[in-house]
């Protein structure tokens, strides 16, 4: 995917946050934890740039999923993922 020259704003930013959360959810359903973590981090970074009014425009189901997965499975209290190369 090509890098964007201008940062997203307004409706495009909200749409991109929703898209990234949905992608992370699909990776989660497929048990692809590394890809889910990467997409969730990207979605969360964009989500944190939104204003309160913009956050309310994101469907509640997506907001709840992002918050729940962020805290329970990917929070600071969890053991960080190991590298596949160093595990041997």
HTML snippet that shows the backbone in 3Dmol.js (N, CA, C, O; Angstrom):
<script src="https://3Dmol.org/build/3Dmol-min.js"></script>
<div id="view" style="width:600px;height:400px;position:relative"></div>
<script>
const pdb = `
ATOM      1  N   UNK A   1       0.834  -1.175   0.000  1.00  0.00           N
ATOM      2  CA  UNK A   1       0.000   0.000   0.000  1.00  0.00           C
ATOM      3  C   UNK A   1       0.881   1.241   0.000  1.00  0.00           C
ATOM      4  O   UNK A   1       1.836   1.330   0.772  1.00  0.00           O
ATOM      5  N   UNK A   2       0.569   2.178  -0.845  1.00  0.00           N
ATOM      6  CA  UNK A   2       1.379   3.386  -0.983  1.00  0.00           C
ATOM      7  C   UNK A   2       1.163   4.319   0.206  1.00  0.00           C
ATOM      8  O   UNK A   2       0.070   4.400   0.765  1.00  0.00           O
ATOM      9  N   UNK A   3       2.221   5.010   0.571  1.00  0.00           N
ATOM     10  CA  UNK A   3       2.129   5.986   1.656  1.00  0.00           C
ATOM     11  C   UNK A   3       1.343   7.198   1.178  1.00  0.00           C
ATOM     12  O   UNK A   3       1.473   7.627   0.031  1.00  0.00           O
ATOM     13  N   UNK A   4       0.526   7.742   2.072  1.00  0.00           N
ATOM     14  CA  UNK A   4      -0.239   8.926   1.733  1.00  0.00           C
ATOM     15  C   UNK A   4       0.604  10.164   2.004  1.00  0.00           C
ATOM     16  O   UNK A   4       1.361  10.217   2.973  1.00  0.00           O
ATOM     17  N   UNK A   5       0.463  11.146   1.142  1.00  0.00           N
ATOM     18  CA  UNK A   5       1.229  12.374   1.300  1.00  0.00           C
ATOM     19  C   UNK A   5       0.593  13.288   2.331  1.00  0.00           C
ATOM     20  O   UNK A   5       1.298  13.986   3.060  1.00  0.00           O
ATOM     21  N   UNK A   6      -0.725  13.292   2.400  1.00  0.00           N
ATOM     22  CA  UNK A   6      -1.416  14.171   3.335  1.00  0.00           C
ATOM     23  C   UNK A   6      -2.103  13.317   4.401  1.00  0.00           C
ATOM     24  O   UNK A   6      -2.679  12.277   4.080  1.00  0.00           O
ATOM     25  N   UNK A   7      -2.048  13.739   5.656  1.00  0.00           N
ATOM     26  CA  UNK A   7      -2.731  12.979   6.699  1.00  0.00           C
ATOM     27  C   UNK A   7      -4.250  13.029   6.502  1.00  0.00           C
ATOM     28  O   UNK A   7      -4.796  14.010   5.996  1.00  0.00           O
ATOM     29  N   UNK A   8      -4.906  11.958   6.911  1.00  0.00           N
ATOM     30  CA  UNK A   8      -6.349  11.892   6.781  1.00  0.00           C
ATOM     31  C   UNK A   8      -7.026  12.833   7.771  1.00  0.00           C
ATOM     32  O   UNK A   8      -6.513  13.084   8.861  1.00  0.00           O
ATOM     33  N   UNK A   9      -8.170  13.343   7.376  1.00  0.00           N
ATOM     34  CA  UNK A   9      -8.941  14.215   8.260  1.00  0.00           C
ATOM     35  C   UNK A   9     -10.424  13.928   8.061  1.00  0.00           C
ATOM     36  O   UNK A   9     -10.830  13.375   7.039  1.00  0.00           O
ATOM     37  N   UNK A  10     -11.211  14.305   9.032  1.00  0.00           N
ATOM     38  CA  UNK A  10     -12.661  14.238   8.919  1.00  0.00           C
ATOM     39  C   UNK A  10     -13.193  12.837   8.688  1.00  0.00           C
ATOM     40  O   UNK A  10     -12.783  11.880   9.345  1.00  0.00           O
ATOM     41  N   UNK A  11     -14.112  12.734   7.742  1.00  0.00           N
ATOM     42  CA  UNK A  11     -14.790  11.464   7.437  1.00  0.00           C
ATOM     43  C   UNK A  11     -13.807  10.395   6.968  1.00  0.00           C
ATOM     44  O   UNK A  11     -13.979   9.218   7.285  1.00  0.00           O
ATOM     45  N   UNK A  12     -12.786  10.789   6.223  1.00  0.00           N
ATOM     46  CA  UNK A  12     -11.806   9.822   5.731  1.00  0.00           C
ATOM     47  C   UNK A  12     -11.046   9.176   6.887  1.00  0.00           C
ATOM     48  O   UNK A  12     -10.754   7.981   6.849  1.00  0.00           O
ATOM     49  N   UNK A  13     -10.729   9.960   7.908  1.00  0.00           N
ATOM     50  CA  UNK A  13     -10.030   9.439   9.075  1.00  0.00           C
ATOM     51  C   UNK A  13     -10.914   8.462   9.847  1.00  0.00           C
ATOM     52  O   UNK A  13     -10.454   7.402  10.270  1.00  0.00           O
ATOM     53  N   UNK A  14     -12.166   8.818  10.026  1.00  0.00           N
ATOM     54  CA  UNK A  14     -13.107   7.935  10.723  1.00  0.00           C
ATOM     55  C   UNK A  14     -13.268   6.628   9.954  1.00  0.00           C
ATOM     56  O   UNK A  14     -13.282   5.549  10.546  1.00  0.00           O
ATOM     57  N   UNK A  15     -13.388   6.729   8.644  1.00  0.00           N
ATOM     58  CA  UNK A  15     -13.545   5.550   7.797  1.00  0.00           C
ATOM     59  C   UNK A  15     -12.316   4.644   7.882  1.00  0.00           C
ATOM     60  O   UNK A  15     -12.445   3.421   7.922  1.00  0.00           O
ATOM     61  N   UNK A  16     -11.136   5.240   7.907  1.00  0.00           N
ATOM     62  CA  UNK A  16      -9.896   4.471   7.989  1.00  0.00           C
ATOM     63  C   UNK A  16      -9.771   3.773   9.348  1.00  0.00           C
ATOM     64  O   UNK A  16      -9.316   2.631   9.407  1.00  0.00           O
ATOM     65  N   UNK A  17     -10.161   4.428  10.425  1.00  0.00           N
ATOM     66  CA  UNK A  17     -10.124   3.816  11.753  1.00  0.00           C
ATOM     67  C   UNK A  17     -11.055   2.609  11.782  1.00  0.00           C
ATOM     68  O   UNK A  17     -10.677   1.546  12.275  1.00  0.00           O
ATOM     69  N   UNK A  18     -12.259   2.765  11.261  1.00  0.00           N
ATOM     70  CA  UNK A  18     -13.214   1.650  11.219  1.00  0.00           C
ATOM     71  C   UNK A  18     -12.668   0.495  10.389  1.00  0.00           C
ATOM     72  O   UNK A  18     -12.792  -0.670  10.768  1.00  0.00           O
ATOM     73  N   UNK A  19     -12.066   0.828   9.260  1.00  0.00           N
ATOM     74  CA  UNK A  19     -11.513  -0.211   8.395  1.00  0.00           C
ATOM     75  C   UNK A  19     -10.414  -0.990   9.107  1.00  0.00           C
ATOM     76  O   UNK A  19     -10.375  -2.219   9.041  1.00  0.00           O
ATOM     77  N   UNK A  20      -9.527  -0.280   9.784  1.00  0.00           N
ATOM     78  CA  UNK A  20      -8.425  -0.945  10.482  1.00  0.00           C
ATOM     79  C   UNK A  20      -8.926  -1.818  11.630  1.00  0.00           C
ATOM     80  O   UNK A  20      -8.384  -2.898  11.865  1.00  0.00           O
ATOM     81  N   UNK A  21      -9.944  -1.365  12.340  1.00  0.00           N
ATOM     82  CA  UNK A  21     -10.500  -2.181  13.423  1.00  0.00           C
ATOM     83  C   UNK A  21     -11.122  -3.440  12.843  1.00  0.00           C
ATOM     84  O   UNK A  21     -10.963  -4.525  13.402  1.00  0.00           O
ATOM     85  N   UNK A  22     -11.828  -3.307  11.731  1.00  0.00           N
ATOM     86  CA  UNK A  22     -12.436  -4.490  11.096  1.00  0.00           C
ATOM     87  C   UNK A  22     -11.377  -5.464  10.605  1.00  0.00           C
ATOM     88  O   UNK A  22     -11.551  -6.677  10.725  1.00  0.00           O
ATOM     89  N   UNK A  23     -10.287  -4.955  10.056  1.00  0.00           N
ATOM     90  CA  UNK A  23      -9.187  -5.821   9.614  1.00  0.00           C
ATOM     91  C   UNK A  23      -8.583  -6.550  10.814  1.00  0.00           C
ATOM     92  O   UNK A  23      -8.323  -7.752  10.746  1.00  0.00           O
ATOM     93  N   UNK A  24      -8.363  -5.827  11.905  1.00  0.00           N
ATOM     94  CA  UNK A  24      -7.826  -6.448  13.121  1.00  0.00           C
ATOM     95  C   UNK A  24      -8.768  -7.534  13.630  1.00  0.00           C
ATOM     96  O   UNK A  24      -8.319  -8.594  14.064  1.00  0.00           O
ATOM     97  N   UNK A  25     -10.074  -7.273  13.578  1.00  0.00           N
ATOM     98  CA  UNK A  25     -11.050  -8.280  14.010  1.00  0.00           C
ATOM     99  C   UNK A  25     -10.996  -9.516  13.128  1.00  0.00           C
ATOM    100  O   UNK A  25     -11.124 -10.635  13.625  1.00  0.00           O
ATOM    101  N   UNK A  26     -10.811  -9.333  11.837  1.00  0.00           N
ATOM    102  CA  UNK A  26     -10.736 -10.499  10.944  1.00  0.00           C
ATOM    103  C   UNK A  26      -9.473 -11.311  11.229  1.00  0.00           C
ATOM    104  O   UNK A  26      -9.506 -12.540  11.183  1.00  0.00           O
ATOM    105  N   UNK A  27      -8.363 -10.634  11.523  1.00  0.00           N
ATOM    106  CA  UNK A  27      -7.155 -11.355  11.903  1.00  0.00           C
ATOM    107  C   UNK A  27      -7.354 -12.084  13.230  1.00  0.00           C
ATOM    108  O   UNK A  27      -6.869 -13.202  13.407  1.00  0.00           O
ATOM    109  N   UNK A  28      -8.056 -11.459  14.150  1.00  0.00           N
ATOM    110  CA  UNK A  28      -8.327 -12.078  15.447  1.00  0.00           C
ATOM    111  C   UNK A  28      -9.155 -13.354  15.251  1.00  0.00           C
ATOM    112  O   UNK A  28      -8.863 -14.388  15.851  1.00  0.00           O
ATOM    113  N   UNK A  29     -10.180 -13.273  14.414  1.00  0.00           N
ATOM    114  CA  UNK A  29     -11.026 -14.440  14.148  1.00  0.00           C
ATOM    115  C   UNK A  29     -10.254 -15.558  13.473  1.00  0.00           C
ATOM    116  O   UNK A  29     -10.587 -16.731  13.640  1.00  0.00           O
ATOM    117  N   UNK A  30      -9.218 -15.205  12.706  1.00  0.00           N
ATOM    118  CA  UNK A  30      -8.390 -16.191  12.017  1.00  0.00           C
ATOM    119  C   UNK A  30      -7.235 -16.684  12.889  1.00  0.00           C
ATOM    120  O   UNK A  30      -6.403 -17.465  12.426  1.00  0.00           O
ATOM    121  N   UNK A  31      -7.175 -16.238  14.142  1.00  0.00           N
ATOM    122  CA  UNK A  31      -6.130 -16.622  15.098  1.00  0.00           C
ATOM    123  C   UNK A  31      -4.740 -16.204  14.641  1.00  0.00           C
ATOM    124  O   UNK A  31      -3.754 -16.883  14.927  1.00  0.00           O
ATOM    125  N   UNK A  32      -4.666 -15.083  13.930  1.00  0.00           N
ATOM    126  CA  UNK A  32      -3.392 -14.546  13.476  1.00  0.00           C
ATOM    127  C   UNK A  32      -3.030 -13.387  14.418  1.00  0.00           C
ATOM    128  O   UNK A  32      -3.280 -12.219  14.121  1.00  0.00           O
ATOM    129  N   UNK A  33      -2.438 -13.744  15.552  1.00  0.00           N
ATOM    130  CA  UNK A  33      -2.238 -12.767  16.617  1.00  0.00           C
ATOM    131  C   UNK A  33      -1.252 -11.661  16.271  1.00  0.00           C
ATOM    132  O   UNK A  33      -1.459 -10.508  16.648  1.00  0.00           O
ATOM    133  N   UNK A  34      -0.189 -11.996  15.563  1.00  0.00           N
ATOM    134  CA  UNK A  34       0.807 -10.975  15.227  1.00  0.00           C
ATOM    135  C   UNK A  34       0.206  -9.911  14.309  1.00  0.00           C
ATOM    136  O   UNK A  34       0.396  -8.715  14.528  1.00  0.00           O
ATOM    137  N   UNK A  35      -0.511 -10.351  13.293  1.00  0.00           N
ATOM    138  CA  UNK A  35      -1.135  -9.403  12.375  1.00  0.00           C
ATOM    139  C   UNK A  35      -2.233  -8.614  13.077  1.00  0.00           C
ATOM    140  O   UNK A  35      -2.410  -7.425  12.812  1.00  0.00           O
ATOM    141  N   UNK A  36      -2.968  -9.265  13.966  1.00  0.00           N
ATOM    142  CA  UNK A  36      -4.007  -8.580  14.725  1.00  0.00           C
ATOM    143  C   UNK A  36      -3.406  -7.492  15.597  1.00  0.00           C
ATOM    144  O   UNK A  36      -3.933  -6.381  15.663  1.00  0.00           O
ATOM    145  N   UNK A  37      -2.320  -7.804  16.257  1.00  0.00           N
ATOM    146  CA  UNK A  37      -1.649  -6.830  17.122  1.00  0.00           C
ATOM    147  C   UNK A  37      -1.171  -5.622  16.310  1.00  0.00           C
ATOM    148  O   UNK A  37      -1.325  -4.478  16.738  1.00  0.00           O
ATOM    149  N   UNK A  38      -0.595  -5.885  15.147  1.00  0.00           N
ATOM    150  CA  UNK A  38      -0.084  -4.807  14.295  1.00  0.00           C
ATOM    151  C   UNK A  38      -1.227  -3.889  13.832  1.00  0.00           C
ATOM    152  O   UNK A  38      -1.117  -2.666  13.919  1.00  0.00           O
ATOM    153  N   UNK A  39      -2.312  -4.479  13.345  1.00  0.00           N
ATOM    154  CA  UNK A  39      -3.444  -3.672  12.881  1.00  0.00           C
ATOM    155  C   UNK A  39      -4.131  -2.954  14.033  1.00  0.00           C
ATOM    156  O   UNK A  39      -4.578  -1.817  13.879  1.00  0.00           O
ATOM    157  N   UNK A  40      -4.219  -3.607  15.182  1.00  0.00           N
ATOM    158  CA  UNK A  40      -4.834  -2.978  16.347  1.00  0.00           C
ATOM    159  C   UNK A  40      -4.017  -1.780  16.787  1.00  0.00           C
ATOM    160  O   UNK A  40      -4.577  -0.747  17.153  1.00  0.00           O
ATOM    161  N   UNK A  41      -2.696  -1.907  16.756  1.00  0.00           N
ATOM    162  CA  UNK A  41      -1.828  -0.779  17.114  1.00  0.00           C
ATOM    163  C   UNK A  41      -2.024   0.390  16.152  1.00  0.00           C
ATOM    164  O   UNK A  41      -2.078   1.546  16.571  1.00  0.00           O
ATOM    165  N   UNK A  42      -2.130   0.083  14.870  1.00  0.00           N
ATOM    166  CA  UNK A  42      -2.352   1.139  13.876  1.00  0.00           C
ATOM    167  C   UNK A  42      -3.715   1.794  14.067  1.00  0.00           C
ATOM    168  O   UNK A  42      -3.842   3.016  13.996  1.00  0.00           O
ATOM    169  N   UNK A  43      -4.730   0.970  14.312  1.00  0.00           N
ATOM    170  CA  UNK A  43      -6.075   1.505  14.531  1.00  0.00           C
ATOM    171  C   UNK A  43      -6.117   2.356  15.793  1.00  0.00           C
ATOM    172  O   UNK A  43      -6.739   3.419  15.811  1.00  0.00           O
ATOM    173  N   UNK A  44      -5.464   1.894  16.836  1.00  0.00           N
ATOM    174  CA  UNK A  44      -5.457   2.628  18.098  1.00  0.00           C
ATOM    175  C   UNK A  44      -4.721   3.958  17.957  1.00  0.00           C
ATOM    176  O   UNK A  44      -5.135   4.961  18.538  1.00  0.00           O
ATOM    177  N   UNK A  45      -3.636   3.970  17.192  1.00  0.00           N
ATOM    178  CA  UNK A  45      -2.897   5.218  16.981  1.00  0.00           C
ATOM    179  C   UNK A  45      -3.771   6.241  16.257  1.00  0.00           C
ATOM    180  O   UNK A  45      -3.782   7.418  16.618  1.00  0.00           O
ATOM    181  N   UNK A  46      -4.502   5.794  15.237  1.00  0.00           N
ATOM    182  CA  UNK A  46      -5.405   6.700  14.534  1.00  0.00           C
ATOM    183  C   UNK A  46      -6.584   7.090  15.420  1.00  0.00           C
ATOM    184  O   UNK A  46      -7.012   8.244  15.410  1.00  0.00           O
ATOM    185  N   UNK A  47      -7.109   6.139  16.184  1.00  0.00           N
ATOM    186  CA  UNK A  47      -8.252   6.395  17.064  1.00  0.00           C
ATOM    187  C   UNK A  47      -7.914   7.467  18.097  1.00  0.00           C
ATOM    188  O   UNK A  47      -8.754   8.303  18.430  1.00  0.00           O
ATOM    189  N   UNK A  48      -6.693   7.439  18.596  1.00  0.00           N
ATOM    190  CA  UNK A  48      -6.288   8.417  19.608  1.00  0.00           C
ATOM    191  C   UNK A  48      -6.134   9.823  19.053  1.00  0.00           C
ATOM    192  O   UNK A  48      -6.043  10.777  19.826  1.00  0.00           O
ATOM    193  N   UNK A  49      -6.102   9.979  17.730  1.00  0.00           N
ATOM    194  CA  UNK A  49      -6.022  11.310  17.128  1.00  0.00           C
ATOM    195  C   UNK A  49      -7.403  11.935  16.943  1.00  0.00           C
ATOM    196  O   UNK A  49      -7.506  13.124  16.641  1.00  0.00           O
ATOM    197  N   UNK A  50      -8.463  11.147  17.122  1.00  0.00           N
ATOM    198  CA  UNK A  50      -9.818  11.636  16.906  1.00  0.00           C
ATOM    199  C   UNK A  50     -10.285  12.517  18.063  1.00  0.00           C
ATOM    200  O   UNK A  50      -9.841  12.367  19.202  1.00  0.00           O
ATOM    201  N   UNK A  51     -11.179  13.424  17.745  1.00  0.00           N
ATOM    202  CA  UNK A  51     -11.819  14.217  18.792  1.00  0.00           C
ATOM    203  C   UNK A  51     -12.940  13.394  19.410  1.00  0.00           C
ATOM    204  O   UNK A  51     -13.295  12.333  18.897  1.00  0.00           O
ATOM    205  N   UNK A  52     -13.488  13.878  20.497  1.00  0.00           N
ATOM    206  CA  UNK A  52     -14.564  13.149  21.177  1.00  0.00           C
ATOM    207  C   UNK A  52     -15.777  12.975  20.260  1.00  0.00           C
ATOM    208  O   UNK A  52     -16.398  11.912  20.255  1.00  0.00           O
ATOM    209  N   UNK A  53     -16.114  13.994  19.497  1.00  0.00           N
ATOM    210  CA  UNK A  53     -17.252  13.925  18.577  1.00  0.00           C
ATOM    211  C   UNK A  53     -16.996  12.909  17.470  1.00  0.00           C
ATOM    212  O   UNK A  53     -17.907  12.185  17.069  1.00  0.00           O
ATOM    213  N   UNK A  54     -15.759  12.852  16.974  1.00  0.00           N
ATOM    214  CA  UNK A  54     -15.428  11.889  15.928  1.00  0.00           C
ATOM    215  C   UNK A  54     -15.455  10.466  16.473  1.00  0.00           C
ATOM    216  O   UNK A  54     -15.893   9.546  15.782  1.00  0.00           O
ATOM    217  N   UNK A  55     -14.995  10.280  17.695  1.00  0.00           N
ATOM    218  CA  UNK A  55     -15.017   8.941  18.298  1.00  0.00           C
ATOM    219  C   UNK A  55     -16.435   8.417  18.430  1.00  0.00           C
ATOM    220  O   UNK A  55     -16.667   7.215  18.304  1.00  0.00           O
ATOM    221  N   UNK A  56     -17.384   9.306  18.682  1.00  0.00           N
ATOM    222  CA  UNK A  56     -18.781   8.900  18.807  1.00  0.00           C
ATOM    223  C   UNK A  56     -19.369   8.467  17.470  1.00  0.00           C
ATOM    224  O   UNK A  56     -20.387   7.775  17.446  1.00  0.00           O
ATOM    225  N   UNK A  57     -18.754   8.858  16.361  1.00  0.00           N
ATOM    226  CA  UNK A  57     -19.248   8.463  15.036  1.00  0.00           C
ATOM    227  C   UNK A  57     -18.818   7.044  14.662  1.00  0.00           C
ATOM    228  O   UNK A  57     -19.376   6.451  13.739  1.00  0.00           O
ATOM    229  N   UNK A  58     -17.841   6.502  15.368  1.00  0.00           N
ATOM    230  CA  UNK A  58     -17.419   5.125  15.120  1.00  0.00           C
ATOM    231  C   UNK A  58     -18.439   4.203  15.773  1.00  0.00           C
ATOM    232  O   UNK A  58     -18.826   4.440  16.917  1.00  0.00           O
ATOM    233  N   UNK A  59     -18.887   3.154  15.078  1.00  0.00           N
ATOM    234  CA  UNK A  59     -19.887   2.254  15.655  1.00  0.00           C
ATOM    235  C   UNK A  59     -19.436   1.704  17.012  1.00  0.00           C
ATOM    236  O   UNK A  59     -18.266   1.376  17.212  1.00  0.00           O
ATOM    237  N   UNK A  60     -20.384   1.614  17.922  1.00  0.00           N
ATOM    238  CA  UNK A  60     -20.069   1.197  19.284  1.00  0.00           C
ATOM    239  C   UNK A  60     -19.457  -0.201  19.321  1.00  0.00           C
ATOM    240  O   UNK A  60     -18.584  -0.471  20.146  1.00  0.00           O
ATOM    241  N   UNK A  61     -19.901  -1.082  18.444  1.00  0.00           N
ATOM    242  CA  UNK A  61     -19.365  -2.443  18.407  1.00  0.00           C
ATOM    243  C   UNK A  61     -17.857  -2.415  18.162  1.00  0.00           C
ATOM    244  O   UNK A  61     -17.107  -3.164  18.789  1.00  0.00           O
ATOM    245  N   UNK A  62     -17.420  -1.555  17.259  1.00  0.00           N
ATOM    246  CA  UNK A  62     -15.995  -1.460  16.946  1.00  0.00           C
ATOM    247  C   UNK A  62     -15.219  -0.831  18.096  1.00  0.00           C
ATOM    248  O   UNK A  62     -14.117  -1.270  18.425  1.00  0.00           O
ATOM    249  N   UNK A  63     -15.803   0.206  18.705  1.00  0.00           N
ATOM    250  CA  UNK A  63     -15.127   0.846  19.840  1.00  0.00           C
ATOM    251  C   UNK A  63     -14.969  -0.123  21.005  1.00  0.00           C
ATOM    252  O   UNK A  63     -13.911  -0.170  21.631  1.00  0.00           O
ATOM    253  N   UNK A  64     -16.005  -0.890  21.298  1.00  0.00           N
ATOM    254  CA  UNK A  64     -15.950  -1.849  22.401  1.00  0.00           C
ATOM    255  C   UNK A  64     -14.917  -2.925  22.110  1.00  0.00           C
ATOM    256  O   UNK A  64     -14.148  -3.303  22.993  1.00  0.00           O
ATOM    257  N   UNK A  65     -14.892  -3.425  20.866  1.00  0.00           N
ATOM    258  CA  UNK A  65     -13.924  -4.458  20.516  1.00  0.00           C
ATOM    259  C   UNK A  65     -12.508  -3.935  20.672  1.00  0.00           C
ATOM    260  O   UNK A  65     -11.653  -4.618  21.237  1.00  0.00           O
ATOM    261  N   UNK A  66     -12.254  -2.748  20.184  1.00  0.00           N
ATOM    262  CA  UNK A  66     -10.922  -2.160  20.267  1.00  0.00           C
ATOM    263  C   UNK A  66     -10.493  -1.984  21.718  1.00  0.00           C
ATOM    264  O   UNK A  66      -9.362  -2.313  22.074  1.00  0.00           O
ATOM    265  N   UNK A  67     -11.370  -1.478  22.540  1.00  0.00           N
ATOM    266  CA  UNK A  67     -11.055  -1.257  23.948  1.00  0.00           C
ATOM    267  C   UNK A  67     -10.864  -2.583  24.683  1.00  0.00           C
ATOM    268  O   UNK A  67      -9.915  -2.730  25.453  1.00  0.00           O
ATOM    269  N   UNK A  68     -11.747  -3.539  24.453  1.00  0.00           N
ATOM    270  CA  UNK A  68     -11.687  -4.836  25.136  1.00  0.00           C
ATOM    271  C   UNK A  68     -10.412  -5.589  24.779  1.00  0.00           C
ATOM    272  O   UNK A  68      -9.705  -6.080  25.659  1.00  0.00           O
ATOM    273  N   UNK A  69     -10.127  -5.675  23.502  1.00  0.00           N
ATOM    274  CA  UNK A  69      -8.916  -6.386  23.073  1.00  0.00           C
ATOM    275  C   UNK A  69      -7.671  -5.638  23.534  1.00  0.00           C
ATOM    276  O   UNK A  69      -6.675  -6.261  23.903  1.00  0.00           O
ATOM    277  N   UNK A  70      -7.717  -4.334  23.516  1.00  0.00           N
ATOM    278  CA  UNK A  70      -6.559  -3.547  23.911  1.00  0.00           C
ATOM    279  C   UNK A  70      -6.203  -3.801  25.364  1.00  0.00           C
ATOM    280  O   UNK A  70      -5.035  -4.001  25.696  1.00  0.00           O
ATOM    281  N   UNK A  71      -7.201  -3.795  26.224  1.00  0.00           N
ATOM    282  CA  UNK A  71      -6.931  -3.938  27.645  1.00  0.00           C
ATOM    283  C   UNK A  71      -6.669  -5.379  28.037  1.00  0.00           C
ATOM    284  O   UNK A  71      -5.699  -5.659  28.741  1.00  0.00           O
ATOM    285  N   UNK A  72      -7.508  -6.291  27.597  1.00  0.00           N
ATOM    286  CA  UNK A  72      -7.432  -7.659  28.089  1.00  0.00           C
ATOM    287  C   UNK A  72      -6.273  -8.450  27.484  1.00  0.00           C
ATOM    288  O   UNK A  72      -5.521  -9.107  28.205  1.00  0.00           O
ATOM    289  N   UNK A  73      -6.134  -8.385  26.171  1.00  0.00           N
ATOM    290  CA  UNK A  73      -5.168  -9.250  25.507  1.00  0.00           C
ATOM    291  C   UNK A  73      -3.856  -8.580  25.141  1.00  0.00           C
ATOM    292  O   UNK A  73      -2.840  -9.262  25.006  1.00  0.00           O
ATOM    293  N   UNK A  74      -3.848  -7.269  24.978  1.00  0.00           N
ATOM    294  CA  UNK A  74      -2.644  -6.605  24.508  1.00  0.00           C
ATOM    295  C   UNK A  74      -2.151  -5.531  25.470  1.00  0.00           C
ATOM    296  O   UNK A  74      -1.306  -4.716  25.099  1.00  0.00           O
ATOM    297  N   UNK A  75      -2.656  -5.516  26.683  1.00  0.00           N
ATOM    298  CA  UNK A  75      -2.272  -4.495  27.650  1.00  0.00           C
ATOM    299  C   UNK A  75      -0.844  -4.653  28.142  1.00  0.00           C
ATOM    300  O   UNK A  75      -0.171  -5.637  27.834  1.00  0.00           O
ATOM    301  N   UNK A  76      -0.393  -3.678  28.906  1.00  0.00           N
ATOM    302  CA  UNK A  76       0.980  -3.671  29.413  1.00  0.00           C
ATOM    303  C   UNK A  76       1.233  -4.805  30.402  1.00  0.00           C
ATOM    304  O   UNK A  76       2.380  -5.211  30.593  1.00  0.00           O
ATOM    305  N   UNK A  77       0.187  -5.318  31.027  1.00  0.00           N
ATOM    306  CA  UNK A  77       0.343  -6.395  32.009  1.00  0.00           C
ATOM    307  C   UNK A  77       0.587  -7.754  31.352  1.00  0.00           C
ATOM    308  O   UNK A  77       0.917  -8.719  32.041  1.00  0.00           O
ATOM    309  N   UNK A  78       0.428  -7.840  30.037  1.00  0.00           N
ATOM    310  CA  UNK A  78       0.612  -9.101  29.314  1.00  0.00           C
ATOM    311  C   UNK A  78       2.075  -9.301  28.917  1.00  0.00           C
ATOM    312  O   UNK A  78       2.820  -8.338  28.736  1.00  0.00           O
ATOM    313  N   UNK A  79       2.464 -10.550  28.787  1.00  0.00           N
ATOM    314  CA  UNK A  79       3.813 -10.872  28.329  1.00  0.00           C
ATOM    315  C   UNK A  79       3.932 -10.492  26.861  1.00  0.00           C
ATOM    316  O   UNK A  79       3.070 -10.870  26.068  1.00  0.00           O
ATOM    317  N   UNK A  80       4.971  -9.756  26.471  1.00  0.00           N
ATOM    318  CA  UNK A  80       5.111  -9.373  25.063  1.00  0.00           C
ATOM    319  C   UNK A  80       5.405 -10.595  24.199  1.00  0.00           C
ATOM    320  O   UNK A  80       5.940 -11.591  24.686  1.00  0.00           O
ATOM    321  N   UNK A  81       5.053 -10.516  22.913  1.00  0.00           N
ATOM    322  CA  UNK A  81       5.298 -11.660  22.027  1.00  0.00           C
ATOM    323  C   UNK A  81       6.779 -11.920  21.846  1.00  0.00           C
ATOM    324  O   UNK A  81       7.593 -10.996  21.846  1.00  0.00           O
ATOM    325  N   UNK A  82       7.114 -13.180  21.693  1.00  0.00           N
ATOM    326  CA  UNK A  82       8.497 -13.588  21.457  1.00  0.00           C
ATOM    327  C   UNK A  82       8.784 -13.614  19.973  1.00  0.00           C
ATOM    328  O   UNK A  82       7.880 -13.805  19.160  1.00  0.00           O
ATOM    329  N   UNK A  83      10.035 -13.421  19.622  1.00  0.00           N
ATOM    330  CA  UNK A  83      10.460 -13.512  18.237  1.00  0.00           C
ATOM    331  C   UNK A  83      10.594 -14.986  17.863  1.00  0.00           C
ATOM    332  O   UNK A  83      11.111 -15.782  18.647  1.00  0.00           O
ATOM    333  N   UNK A  84      10.135 -15.347  16.681  1.00  0.00           N
ATOM    334  CA  UNK A  84      10.236 -16.736  16.226  1.00  0.00           C
ATOM    335  C   UNK A  84      11.689 -17.147  16.031  1.00  0.00           C
ATOM    336  O   UNK A  84      12.022 -18.322  16.188  1.00  0.00           O
ATOM    337  N   UNK A  85      12.547 -16.215  15.697  1.00  0.00           N
ATOM    338  CA  UNK A  85      13.955 -16.522  15.441  1.00  0.00           C
ATOM    339  C   UNK A  85      14.707 -16.889  16.725  1.00  0.00           C
ATOM    340  O   UNK A  85      15.596 -17.741  16.702  1.00  0.00           O
ATOM    341  N   UNK A  86      14.359 -16.260  17.820  1.00  0.00           N
ATOM    342  CA  UNK A  86      15.088 -16.479  19.070  1.00  0.00           C
ATOM    343  C   UNK A  86      14.541 -17.635  19.884  1.00  0.00           C
ATOM    344  O   UNK A  86      15.132 -17.975  20.909  1.00  0.00           O
ATOM    345  N   UNK A  87      13.455 -18.250  19.486  1.00  0.00           N
ATOM    346  CA  UNK A  87      12.829 -19.272  20.302  1.00  0.00           C
ATOM    347  C   UNK A  87      13.526 -20.631  20.214  1.00  0.00           C
ATOM    348  O   UNK A  87      13.207 -21.528  20.995  1.00  0.00           O
ATOM    349  N   UNK A  88      14.470 -20.806  19.283  1.00  0.00           N
ATOM    350  CA  UNK A  88      15.146 -22.112  19.145  1.00  0.00           C
ATOM    351  C   UNK A  88      16.327 -22.245  20.059  1.00  0.00           C
ATOM    352  O   UNK A  88      16.994 -23.279  20.060  1.00  0.00           O
TER     353      UNK A  88
END
`;
const viewer = $3Dmol.createViewer("view");
viewer.addModel(pdb, "pdb");
viewer.setStyle({}, {cartoon: {color: "spectrum"}});
viewer.zoomTo();
viewer.render();
</script>
